């Protein structure tokens, strides 16, 4: 059976917030993994908990962090997923028209990083979320906070950091970050083992393969 990926960005306020989640959902559906979503009620219900117990990965973006009650539900889901050893994935995909990027909002956007196992960042997010504008330094900041696997999407490829090893994968074109990340999550979920038991060779091999069709 394929690994299950559960998405957390469902109970959110606008189409612009929902769009990245829909793109990730579509990308995961094209991979080998199964995908489901949390309910739209304001707190975790029994079905949500059952999904998170079964999930290989719990993935979310910044959409549900924007306001209450979706923010509190997301935090509850993160804690529950962590308790059940579910891999936690965060791709902020910040809509700068919705966030003013003041200190309070930056704290909110940075808050999931401490519990995330996988983080994907876009170039314009590096300084806001890590305090570093250079991709290599930004990835190190996330690794120092305990993030195991980091993808930095760049105009000329993807920087990957797994543990303490960094590798740059150049591309022949601009990468579709949603297609790339959805396929990578699918492969990680399908592996059916904890991230700490995956090898650097596995991650780098999958990255090289996925770049071939997601970066054109």
C-alpha positions as CSV (number, residue, x, y, z in Angstrom):
1,X,0.0,0.0,0.0
2,X,1.2,3.5,-0.8
3,X,2.1,5.9,1.9
4,X,-0.6,8.4,3.0
5,X,0.0,12.1,3.0
6,X,-2.4,14.3,4.9
7,X,-2.7,18.0,4.1
8,X,-3.5,20.6,6.7
9,X,-4.3,23.7,4.7
10,X,-8.1,23.3,4.3
11,X,-9.8,25.6,6.8
12,X,-8.5,28.8,5.4
13,X,-9.9,32.1,4.4
14,X,-9.2,32.9,0.8
15,X,-8.7,31.4,-2.7
16,X,-5.1,32.8,-2.8
17,X,-4.4,30.9,0.4
18,X,-5.9,27.7,-0.9
19,X,-4.3,27.7,-4.3
20,X,-0.8,26.4,-3.2
21,X,-2.4,23.6,-1.2
22,X,-4.5,22.6,-4.2
23,X,-1.4,22.5,-6.4
24,X,0.5,20.3,-3.9
25,X,-2.6,18.0,-3.6
26,X,-2.7,17.6,-7.4
27,X,1.0,16.9,-7.6
28,X,0.9,14.3,-4.8
29,X,-2.1,12.6,-6.6
30,X,0.2,12.2,-9.6
31,X,2.8,10.5,-7.5
32,X,2.6,7.0,-6.0
33,X,1.3,8.3,-2.7
34,X,-2.3,8.6,-1.4
35,X,-3.5,12.0,-0.3
36,X,-6.2,13.1,2.1
37,X,-7.1,16.4,3.9
38,X,-8.1,17.4,7.4
39,X,-11.8,18.3,8.0
40,X,-12.9,22.0,7.8
41,X,-14.2,22.1,11.3
42,X,-12.4,24.4,13.8
43,X,-10.7,21.7,15.9
44,X,-9.3,18.2,15.3
45,X,-12.1,15.6,15.2
46,X,-11.8,11.8,15.5
47,X,-11.5,11.4,11.7
48,X,-8.6,13.9,11.7
49,X,-6.8,12.0,14.4
50,X,-7.3,8.7,12.7
51,X,-5.9,10.2,9.4
52,X,-2.8,11.6,11.2
53,X,-2.2,8.3,13.0
54,X,-2.1,6.5,9.6
55,X,-0.2,9.2,7.7
56,X,3.4,8.9,6.7
57,X,3.6,12.7,6.2
58,X,1.6,15.7,7.5
59,X,2.1,18.6,5.1
60,X,1.0,22.2,5.4
61,X,1.8,25.7,4.2
62,X,1.3,29.2,5.7
63,X,-2.3,29.6,4.7
64,X,-3.7,28.1,7.9
65,X,-1.4,30.2,10.1
66,X,-2.9,33.5,9.0
67,X,-5.7,33.7,11.5
68,X,-7.8,31.8,14.1
69,X,-9.3,29.3,14.5
70,X,-7.3,27.6,11.7
71,X,-4.0,28.5,13.3
72,X,-4.8,26.8,16.6
73,X,-6.2,23.7,14.8
74,X,-3.0,23.5,12.8
75,X,-0.8,23.7,15.9
76,X,-3.0,20.9,17.5
77,X,-2.5,18.8,14.4
78,X,1.3,19.3,14.4
79,X,1.5,18.3,18.0
80,X,-0.7,15.2,17.4
81,X,1.3,14.2,14.3
82,X,4.6,14.6,16.2
83,X,3.3,12.4,19.0
84,X,2.6,9.6,16.5
85,X,5.9,9.9,14.7
86,X,4.4,11.3,11.5
87,X,6.9,13.1,9.3
88,X,6.0,16.8,9.4
89,X,6.4,18.9,6.2
90,X,6.2,22.7,5.9
91,X,6.3,24.7,2.7
92,X,5.3,28.3,3.6
93,X,4.6,29.6,0.1
94,X,4.0,33.0,1.7
95,X,1.5,35.3,-0.1
96,X,3.2,38.7,0.5
97,X,-0.1,40.4,-0.2
98,X,-1.6,38.7,2.8
99,X,1.3,39.1,5.3
100,X,2.9,42.4,6.3
101,X,6.0,40.5,7.6
102,X,6.2,42.5,10.9
103,X,7.8,40.9,13.9
104,X,4.6,39.2,15.2
105,X,3.8,37.7,11.8
106,X,7.4,36.5,11.3
107,X,7.2,34.7,14.7
108,X,4.0,33.0,13.5
109,X,5.5,32.0,10.1
110,X,8.7,30.7,11.8
111,X,6.8,28.8,14.6
112,X,6.4,25.4,12.8
113,X,10.1,25.2,11.9
114,X,11.0,23.8,15.3
115,X,8.9,20.7,14.8
116,X,9.2,20.3,11.1
117,X,11.2,17.4,9.6
118,X,11.1,18.7,6.0
119,X,11.0,22.4,4.9
120,X,10.8,23.8,1.4
121,X,11.6,27.5,0.9
122,X,11.5,29.9,-2.0
123,X,14.2,32.5,-2.6
124,X,12.1,35.4,-1.4
125,X,11.3,33.6,1.9
126,X,14.9,33.0,3.0
127,X,15.6,36.2,4.8
128,X,12.2,36.4,6.4
129,X,12.3,32.9,7.8
130,X,16.0,32.3,8.5
131,X,17.7,35.8,8.7
132,X,20.0,34.7,5.9
133,X,19.7,35.7,2.2
134,X,22.2,33.1,0.9
135,X,20.7,29.7,0.2
136,X,23.5,27.7,1.8
137,X,23.5,29.7,5.0
138,X,19.7,29.7,5.2
139,X,19.7,25.9,4.9
140,X,22.2,25.6,7.7
141,X,20.1,27.8,9.9
142,X,17.2,25.4,9.4
143,X,19.4,22.4,10.0
144,X,20.6,24.0,13.3
145,X,17.0,24.1,14.4
146,X,16.5,20.4,13.8
147,X,15.1,20.3,10.3
148,X,16.3,17.1,8.7
149,X,15.6,17.7,5.0
150,X,15.6,21.1,3.4
151,X,14.8,22.1,-0.2
152,X,15.6,25.6,-1.4
153,X,14.0,26.3,-4.8
154,X,16.2,28.5,-6.9
155,X,16.0,30.0,-10.4
156,X,18.8,27.7,-11.6
157,X,18.0,24.5,-9.7
158,X,17.4,23.1,-6.2
159,X,19.7,23.3,-3.2
160,X,19.2,20.2,-1.0
161,X,20.4,19.7,2.6
162,X,19.9,16.3,4.3
163,X,21.4,16.2,7.7
164,X,24.7,18.1,7.3
165,X,25.2,17.3,3.7
166,X,24.4,20.0,1.1
167,X,24.2,19.5,-2.6
168,X,23.2,21.8,-5.5
169,X,21.2,20.3,-8.3
170,X,21.3,22.6,-11.4
171,X,18.4,22.6,-13.8
172,X,18.0,23.5,-17.4
173,X,14.9,25.7,-16.6
174,X,12.8,27.1,-13.8
175,X,11.4,24.4,-11.4
176,X,7.7,24.1,-10.7
177,X,8.0,24.1,-6.9
178,X,4.7,22.4,-6.3
179,X,5.2,19.6,-8.8
180,X,8.7,19.1,-7.5
181,X,7.7,19.0,-3.8
182,X,4.6,17.0,-4.3
183,X,6.5,14.3,-6.1
184,X,9.3,14.3,-3.5
185,X,6.8,13.9,-0.7
186,X,5.2,11.1,-2.6
187,X,8.5,9.2,-2.9
188,X,9.3,9.8,0.8
189,X,5.9,8.6,1.9
190,X,6.1,5.6,-0.4
191,X,9.4,4.6,1.3
192,X,7.5,3.7,4.4
193,X,10.3,4.3,6.9
194,X,11.3,7.2,9.2
195,X,13.2,10.0,7.6
196,X,16.2,9.3,9.9
197,X,16.4,5.8,8.4
198,X,16.6,7.1,4.8
199,X,20.0,7.4,3.3
200,X,21.5,10.5,1.7
201,X,21.9,8.5,-1.5
202,X,18.1,7.9,-1.5
203,X,17.2,11.6,-1.1
204,X,19.7,12.8,-3.7
205,X,18.8,10.1,-6.2
206,X,15.1,11.0,-5.9
207,X,15.9,14.7,-6.2
208,X,17.9,14.2,-9.4
209,X,15.1,12.1,-10.9
210,X,12.3,14.5,-10.0
211,X,14.2,17.6,-11.3
212,X,14.4,16.0,-14.7
213,X,10.6,16.5,-15.2
214,X,9.7,19.3,-12.8
215,X,12.3,21.8,-14.0
216,X,11.9,22.9,-17.6
